[in-house]
Amino acid sequence: MEFGRAARYFPRHGSDDYRVLRYRLRLDWKPGSGRILASAGLTVLPERAVEVISLDLSHLEVTRVAAGGEPVEFHQRKKKLNIRPGRPLPLGQPVEFEIGYHGVPRPIGVPELDDEAGWFRTRDGVRVMSEPLGAPSWFPCNDRPDDKAAYRFEITVPQDHQVCANGRLTQRRTVGAQRVEWVYEHPGPMAPYLATVAIGRFVFVEQTGGPPGVLLRNAFPERLLDRAEFDFGRQPRMLRVFSELFGPYPFDVYGSVVVDAVVGDPLESQTFSVFGTDRVTGRRGYEDEVAHELAHQWFGNSVGIRDWRDIWLKEGFANYAEWLWSQASGGPSAHTMAVSHLNSLRAKGQDFAIGDPGTARLYDDRLYTRGALTLHALRLTVGDERFFALLQAWAGRYRGASADTARFIALAQRVSDVALDGFFHDWLYTAAIPQLPLDGA
């Protein structure tokens, strides 16, 4: 099934008229006011002949727009920046846009979830938690989960602050009096909701023992350094375990940043997962979440979702990775975890189907659990060899792309050579909770 605008869960976000190939984001941040003076360079590829490029941007004022170096007409209305280049943009010919803007970024309300997402202040700086609709809180973008691009971040802050962003730090230079520009490059491809910036007072810590060629670096508040190093200390081993199970790690860098704020659920921002101080215990009390966010680099980040209705494809996979890590690290087996969570899910009850949960249920913990149970039941149905061959085929075939549930079902049937239509109907598209197959794992 091809999703059109009307079929998307959030049809007012994003456009099907074009794709963005690259973002270059320049932000000069003032800690006192929280104000940013910013510009965004976008390389846009029209998917059809279009006269207006409509971008998502909230609460920030645009001062200028140029296309191909020439000023063009624009106006802002209802969280949209509409650009009129003055002539129809032809299909398939990239156009460079430069957008100047400023203001004090703030989170965007997501009424469907009764929550906020985007740019937040912390005790000593900034954290960005954009999932699902918060990216427009700090840069103009095509806010669709399946529109992936390369990114360059040029972030200027006071010299006593540090900056984390997606990808590798490629440059750090003094700018003016007592200010420093931090430059990160990430070839991606990456969806806007996975782009992040963290500004604060961090100590950077590199780890060894991961897969060859993968840089492992973390950023922790100095006062929590010892505890954080212990809590995140097994990330190199996690990377090796998941690389064996899922296939090669899809990027060249990874790490975790702990921002100086109580955050609650962490976020799997691509190559740099974001945690709060409430997840630092010095006892690995949240190591399941460390594994969860790391697994998202394969499932959710590299293999993206085409629409938010397919969220089980990332959250169910990451939840199942928690159980796989439990077994690999000497804890309860994945099967023991599955049986325990199945009993808990039955006690809670379920009144929605995770294959099309509706916007209000996107982050219901029952979706996460049911998604993981779906994968475990599939493993019991097709056997370990074919199950893990499927996970590696999924991670390999759609690496750097986006896919949906229909594509996963088709690949599962092809790799396993088992008729699975009834299986996926029961596990994904009915509210009633099925039984696990009898064979343990």
C-alpha positions as CSV (number, residue, x, y, z in Angstrom):
1,M,0.0,0.0,0.0
2,E,1.3,3.4,-0.9
3,F,0.5,6.1,1.7
4,G,-0.8,9.4,0.4
5,R,-1.2,12.5,2.5
6,A,-4.7,11.5,3.6
7,A,-3.6,8.1,4.9
8,R,-0.8,9.5,7.1
9,Y,-1.4,9.7,10.8
10,F,-0.3,13.4,10.9
11,P,-1.2,14.7,7.4
12,R,-0.6,18.3,8.3
13,H,3.1,17.6,8.9
14,G,5.4,17.2,5.9
15,S,4.8,17.3,2.2
16,D,4.8,14.7,-0.5
17,D,5.8,17.3,-3.1
18,Y,9.5,17.1,-2.5
19,R,12.4,15.5,-0.6
20,V,15.2,17.1,1.3
21,L,18.6,15.7,0.4
22,R,20.7,17.7,2.8
23,Y,20.3,20.1,5.8
24,R,23.0,22.6,6.9
25,L,21.9,24.1,10.2
26,R,23.7,27.1,11.8
27,L,22.6,28.1,15.2
28,D,24.1,30.8,17.5
29,W,22.7,30.2,21.0
30,K,22.4,32.8,23.8
31,P,22.2,31.1,27.2
32,G,20.6,34.0,29.1
33,S,17.6,34.5,26.8
34,G,17.6,31.1,25.1
35,R,17.4,32.9,21.8
36,I,19.0,31.6,18.6
37,L,20.1,33.4,15.5
38,A,20.0,30.7,12.9
39,S,20.1,29.8,9.2
40,A,19.2,26.6,7.4
41,G,20.5,25.5,4.0
42,L,18.3,22.9,2.4
43,T,18.9,21.0,-0.8
44,V,15.4,20.2,-2.0
45,L,14.5,17.7,-4.7
46,P,11.0,18.2,-6.2
47,E,9.0,14.9,-6.6
48,R,6.7,16.7,-9.1
49,A,6.5,20.2,-10.6
50,V,5.7,22.5,-7.7
51,E,5.1,26.2,-7.3
52,V,5.2,26.3,-3.5
53,I,7.6,24.6,-1.1
54,S,5.9,24.2,2.2
55,L,8.1,23.5,5.2
56,D,7.3,22.9,8.9
57,L,8.5,25.5,11.4
58,S,6.9,26.6,14.7
59,H,7.3,29.7,17.0
60,L,10.4,31.1,15.1
61,E,10.4,34.1,12.8
62,V,11.8,33.8,9.3
63,T,13.6,36.9,8.1
64,R,14.8,36.0,4.6
65,V,14.7,33.1,2.1
66,A,16.8,32.7,-1.0
67,A,16.5,30.0,-3.8
68,G,19.7,29.5,-5.8
69,G,21.1,32.6,-4.2
70,E,18.3,34.9,-5.2
71,P,15.7,36.3,-2.7
72,V,12.3,34.8,-3.1
73,E,8.8,35.4,-1.7
74,F,7.7,33.6,1.5
75,H,5.1,33.8,4.3
76,Q,4.5,32.0,7.5
77,R,1.1,30.7,8.6
78,K,0.0,28.1,11.2
79,K,3.3,26.4,11.7
80,K,4.1,26.4,8.0
81,L,6.8,28.3,6.0
82,N,5.5,28.6,2.4
83,I,8.2,29.5,-0.1
84,R,7.3,30.7,-3.6
85,P,10.4,30.6,-5.9
86,G,8.6,32.6,-8.6
87,R,8.5,29.8,-11.1
88,P,7.5,26.1,-11.0
89,L,10.3,23.9,-9.8
90,P,10.8,21.1,-12.3
91,L,10.7,17.4,-11.2
92,G,14.0,15.9,-10.3
93,Q,16.2,19.1,-10.3
94,P,17.7,19.9,-6.9
95,V,17.3,23.5,-5.6
96,E,19.3,25.2,-2.9
97,F,17.3,27.2,-0.3
98,E,18.8,29.4,2.3
99,I,16.5,30.4,5.2
100,G,17.4,32.9,7.9
101,Y,15.4,32.8,11.1
102,H,15.6,33.7,14.8
103,G,13.7,33.4,18.1
104,V,13.4,31.5,21.3
105,P,12.7,27.8,20.5
106,R,10.2,26.1,22.7
107,P,8.5,22.7,22.6
108,I,5.6,21.9,20.3
109,G,2.4,20.6,21.8
110,V,1.2,17.3,20.3
111,P,-2.6,17.2,21.3
112,E,-3.1,13.6,20.0
113,L,-0.6,12.5,22.7
114,D,-1.3,15.1,25.3
115,D,2.5,15.8,25.3
116,E,5.2,18.1,24.0
117,A,8.2,17.5,21.7
118,G,11.2,19.4,20.5
119,W,13.5,22.0,22.0
120,F,13.7,22.1,25.9
121,R,15.8,24.1,28.3
122,T,17.9,22.2,30.9
123,R,19.6,23.3,34.0
124,D,22.7,24.3,32.1
125,G,21.7,24.3,28.5
126,V,19.4,22.6,25.9
127,R,18.1,19.2,25.1
128,V,16.2,18.3,21.9
129,M,13.7,15.4,22.0
130,S,11.9,15.7,18.7
131,E,9.9,12.5,18.4
132,P,7.4,12.5,16.9
133,L,6.6,16.1,15.7
134,G,9.2,18.3,17.5
135,A,11.8,18.9,14.8
136,P,10.0,22.2,13.6
137,S,10.6,23.7,17.0
138,W,14.2,24.5,16.0
139,F,14.6,24.2,12.2
140,P,12.5,24.3,9.0
141,C,12.0,20.8,7.7
142,N,9.9,18.4,5.8
143,D,8.6,16.7,9.0
144,R,7.9,13.2,7.7
145,P,9.5,10.1,9.2
146,D,10.3,8.8,5.7
147,D,12.0,11.9,4.3
148,K,15.7,11.2,5.2
149,A,18.6,13.5,4.5
150,A,22.3,14.2,5.3
151,Y,23.0,16.8,8.0
152,R,25.6,19.3,9.0
153,F,25.3,21.2,12.3
154,E,27.3,24.4,13.1
155,I,26.4,25.3,16.6
156,T,28.0,28.4,18.4
157,V,27.9,28.5,22.2
158,P,29.8,30.1,25.0
159,Q,33.2,28.6,25.5
160,D,32.3,27.1,28.9
161,H,29.6,24.9,27.2
162,Q,29.9,21.8,25.0
163,V,27.7,20.6,22.1
164,C,26.5,17.2,21.1
165,A,24.8,16.5,17.8
166,N,24.3,13.6,15.4
167,G,27.3,12.2,13.6
168,R,31.0,13.0,14.1
169,L,32.5,16.1,15.5
170,T,34.6,17.4,12.6
171,Q,35.7,20.9,13.8
172,R,35.7,23.1,16.9
173,R,36.9,26.7,16.6
174,T,36.9,29.9,18.5
175,V,34.4,32.5,17.1
176,G,34.7,36.0,18.5
177,A,35.2,36.7,22.2
178,Q,34.7,33.6,24.4
179,R,32.5,31.7,22.0
180,V,33.1,28.4,20.2
181,E,31.6,26.9,17.1
182,W,31.1,23.1,17.1
183,V,30.6,21.4,13.7
184,Y,29.1,17.9,13.4
185,E,28.7,16.0,10.1
186,H,26.3,13.1,9.6
187,P,25.8,11.7,6.1
188,G,22.7,10.0,7.4
189,P,20.3,9.5,5.9
190,M,18.3,10.7,8.8
191,A,14.6,11.7,9.4
192,P,14.0,15.1,11.0
193,Y,12.6,13.7,14.2
194,L,15.9,12.0,14.9
195,A,18.0,15.1,14.6
196,T,19.2,16.3,18.0
197,V,21.4,18.9,19.7
198,A,22.4,18.9,23.4
199,I,24.1,21.9,24.9
200,G,25.5,21.8,28.4
201,R,28.6,21.2,30.4
202,F,29.7,17.7,29.5
203,V,32.7,15.5,29.9
204,F,33.3,13.5,26.7
205,V,34.2,9.8,27.3
206,E,35.3,7.4,24.5
207,Q,34.9,3.7,24.8
208,T,36.8,0.8,23.2
209,G,35.9,-2.8,22.4
210,G,33.1,-2.1,20.0
211,P,33.0,-3.3,16.3
212,P,36.0,-2.2,14.2
213,G,35.6,1.3,12.7
214,V,32.9,2.4,15.0
215,L,33.7,5.4,17.2
216,L,32.0,5.1,20.6
217,R,31.8,8.4,22.5
218,N,29.5,9.6,25.3
219,A,28.9,12.9,27.0
220,F,28.1,13.0,30.8
221,P,27.8,15.8,33.4
222,E,31.0,15.8,35.4
223,R,29.2,15.4,38.7
224,L,27.7,12.1,37.5
225,L,30.8,10.9,35.6
226,D,31.7,7.8,37.7
227,R,28.1,6.5,37.9
228,A,27.4,7.2,34.2
229,E,30.6,5.4,33.1
230,F,29.4,2.4,35.0
231,D,25.8,2.5,33.8
232,F,26.8,2.9,30.1
233,G,29.9,0.8,30.4
234,R,28.6,-2.3,28.5
235,Q,27.7,-0.4,25.3
236,P,30.7,-1.8,23.4
237,R,29.6,-5.4,24.3
238,M,26.0,-4.5,23.3
239,L,27.2,-3.3,20.0
240,R,29.1,-6.5,19.3
241,V,26.1,-8.7,20.4
242,F,23.6,-6.7,18.3
243,S,25.9,-6.7,15.3
244,E,26.1,-10.5,15.5
245,L,22.3,-10.8,15.7
246,F,21.1,-7.9,13.4
247,G,24.0,-7.5,11.0
248,P,26.7,-4.8,10.9
249,Y,26.1,-1.6,12.9
250,P,24.7,0.8,10.2
251,F,26.7,4.0,11.1
252,D,30.3,4.9,12.0
253,V,29.7,6.4,15.4
254,Y,27.5,6.0,18.4
255,G,27.2,7.2,22.0
256,S,24.9,8.4,24.7
257,V,24.5,11.9,26.1
258,V,23.1,12.5,29.6
259,V,21.6,16.0,29.8
260,D,21.3,17.7,33.1
261,A,17.6,17.3,33.5
262,V,15.0,14.8,34.5
263,V,13.8,13.5,31.2
264,G,12.0,10.2,31.8
265,D,11.9,8.0,28.7
266,P,15.1,8.4,26.7
267,L,15.2,9.1,23.0
268,E,17.1,7.2,20.3
269,S,18.4,10.2,18.3
270,Q,20.4,8.8,15.5
271,T,24.0,8.1,16.5
272,F,23.6,9.9,19.9
273,S,20.9,8.7,22.2
274,V,19.6,11.2,24.8
275,F,19.1,10.3,28.5
276,G,18.3,12.3,31.6
277,T,20.0,12.4,35.0
278,D,17.1,10.2,36.3
279,R,18.5,7.3,34.3
280,V,22.0,7.4,36.0
281,T,22.0,5.2,39.1
282,G,25.5,3.8,39.3
283,R,23.8,0.3,39.4
284,R,22.9,-0.2,35.8
285,G,19.3,0.2,36.9
286,Y,18.2,1.3,33.4
287,E,20.5,-0.9,31.3
288,D,17.4,-2.3,29.5
289,E,16.8,1.2,28.1
290,V,20.5,1.6,27.1
291,A,20.0,-1.6,25.0
292,H,16.6,-0.4,23.7
293,E,18.0,2.9,22.4
294,L,21.1,1.3,20.9
295,A,18.9,-1.3,19.0
296,H,17.0,1.6,17.5
297,Q,20.0,2.5,15.5
298,W,19.2,-0.6,13.3
299,F,15.4,-0.5,13.7
300,G,13.8,2.9,13.5
301,N,16.9,4.9,12.5
302,S,18.7,3.0,9.7
303,V,15.5,1.1,8.8
304,G,13.0,3.9,9.2
305,I,9.2,3.8,9.2
306,R,7.2,5.1,6.3
307,D,4.4,6.4,8.6
308,W,3.8,6.6,12.3
309,R,1.2,3.8,12.1
310,D,4.2,1.5,11.6
311,I,5.7,2.4,15.0
312,W,5.6,-1.2,16.2
313,L,8.4,-1.9,13.6
314,K,10.8,0.2,15.6
315,E,9.5,0.0,19.2
316,G,8.6,-3.7,19.1
317,F,12.1,-4.5,17.7
318,A,13.9,-2.3,20.3
319,N,11.8,-3.9,23.1
320,Y,12.7,-7.4,21.9
321,A,16.4,-6.3,21.8
322,E,16.1,-5.7,25.6
323,W,15.1,-9.3,26.1
324,L,17.9,-10.5,23.8
325,W,20.4,-8.4,25.8
326,S,19.1,-9.8,29.0
327,Q,19.9,-13.3,27.9
328,A,23.3,-12.4,26.3
329,S,24.4,-10.6,29.5
330,G,23.5,-13.5,31.9
331,G,20.0,-12.4,32.9
332,P,16.6,-14.2,32.2
333,S,16.3,-15.7,28.7
334,A,14.3,-14.0,26.0
335,H,11.7,-16.7,26.3
336,T,11.4,-16.2,30.1
337,M,11.0,-12.5,29.5
338,A,8.4,-13.1,26.8
339,V,6.3,-15.3,29.0
340,S,6.5,-12.8,31.9
341,H,5.5,-9.9,29.7
342,L,2.7,-11.9,28.1
343,N,1.2,-12.6,31.5
344,S,1.5,-8.9,32.4
345,L,-0.1,-7.8,29.1
346,R,-3.0,-10.2,29.7
347,A,-3.5,-8.7,33.1
348,K,-3.6,-5.2,31.6
349,G,-5.9,-6.2,28.7
350,Q,-5.7,-4.7,25.2
351,D,-8.3,-3.0,23.1
352,F,-6.4,-1.9,20.0
353,A,-4.4,-3.5,17.2
354,I,-0.7,-2.5,17.1
355,G,-0.5,-2.7,13.3
356,D,-2.8,0.4,13.2
357,P,-2.9,1.7,16.7
358,G,-4.2,5.2,16.1
359,T,-2.3,8.4,17.1
360,A,-3.3,8.3,20.7
361,R,-1.8,4.9,21.3
362,L,1.6,5.4,19.6
363,Y,3.5,5.3,22.9
364,D,1.3,3.0,24.8
365,D,3.6,0.5,26.6
366,R,1.2,-2.3,25.5
367,L,2.2,-1.6,21.9
368,Y,5.9,-2.0,22.8
369,T,5.3,-5.2,24.6
370,R,2.9,-6.7,22.0
371,G,5.4,-5.8,19.3
372,A,8.2,-7.6,21.1
373,L,5.9,-10.6,21.7
374,T,5.0,-10.6,18.0
375,L,8.7,-11.0,17.2
376,H,9.2,-13.7,19.8
377,A,6.1,-15.6,18.5
378,L,7.5,-15.3,15.0
379,R,10.8,-16.7,16.2
380,L,9.1,-19.7,17.8
381,T,7.0,-20.2,14.6
382,V,9.9,-20.2,12.0
383,G,12.9,-21.2,14.1
384,D,16.0,-19.4,15.2
385,E,17.9,-19.7,12.0
386,R,15.2,-18.3,9.8
387,F,14.2,-15.7,12.3
388,F,17.6,-14.1,12.7
389,A,18.2,-14.4,9.0
390,L,15.0,-12.4,8.6
391,L,16.2,-9.7,11.0
392,Q,19.5,-9.4,9.1
393,A,17.7,-9.3,5.8
394,W,15.4,-6.6,7.0
395,A,18.3,-4.5,8.4
396,G,20.3,-5.0,5.2
397,R,17.6,-4.6,2.5
398,Y,16.2,-1.3,3.9
399,R,19.4,0.1,5.4
400,G,19.1,3.9,5.1
401,A,15.6,3.7,3.7
402,S,12.0,3.5,5.1
403,A,9.6,0.6,5.1
404,D,6.2,-0.4,6.4
405,T,4.5,-3.4,7.9
406,A,3.4,-4.9,4.6
407,R,7.0,-5.0,3.4
408,F,8.1,-6.7,6.6
409,I,5.4,-9.3,6.3
410,A,6.3,-10.0,2.7
411,L,10.0,-10.4,3.6
412,A,9.2,-12.6,6.5
413,Q,7.2,-15.0,4.3
414,R,10.0,-15.0,1.6
415,V,12.9,-15.6,4.1
416,S,11.0,-18.2,6.2
417,D,9.2,-19.9,3.4
418,V,6.2,-20.1,5.7
419,A,2.7,-18.9,5.1
420,L,2.3,-16.2,7.8
421,D,-0.8,-14.2,6.8
422,G,-2.9,-15.6,9.6
423,F,0.0,-15.2,12.1
424,F,0.4,-11.5,11.4
425,H,-3.4,-10.9,11.3
426,D,-3.7,-12.3,14.8
427,W,-0.7,-10.6,16.3
428,L,-0.9,-7.2,14.5
429,Y,-4.4,-6.6,13.4
430,T,-6.6,-7.9,16.2
431,A,-6.9,-6.6,19.7
432,A,-7.2,-10.1,21.3
433,I,-3.9,-11.3,22.6
434,P,-2.9,-14.6,20.9
435,Q,-1.1,-17.5,22.6
436,L,2.6,-18.0,22.1
437,P,3.6,-21.1,20.2
438,L,4.3,-24.0,22.5
439,D,8.0,-24.5,21.7
440,G,10.4,-22.5,24.0
441,A,13.5,-20.7,22.9
